Amino acid sequence: MYNVYVKKKGQYNPDLMGEYSNINDAIKLANELKEKDSEISYTIEETSGHFDSYGEPLTTVVKRG
């Protein structure tokens, strides 16, 4: 599963914009959002289905832009 997060300038926490099973769909959404507003930054994370000792999902950053 791939999660797309968007952070606006001056914002502390990023917003979850979508969850996708295909990386290409996640990248497409991130690029579309970046085209609409060039001041945002995005992060695409892959979730492994495993959790750490605090119960938080383990993720790997796939792409930032």
Sequence and secondary structure as in RCSB ss.txt:
>XXXX:A:sequence
MYNVYVKKKGQYNPDLMGEYSNINDAIKLANELKEKDSEISYTIEETSGHFDSYGEPLTTVVKRG
>XXXX:A:secstr
 EEEEEE TT SS EEEEEESSHHHHHHHHHHHHHH TT EEEEEEEEEEE TTS EEEEEEEE 
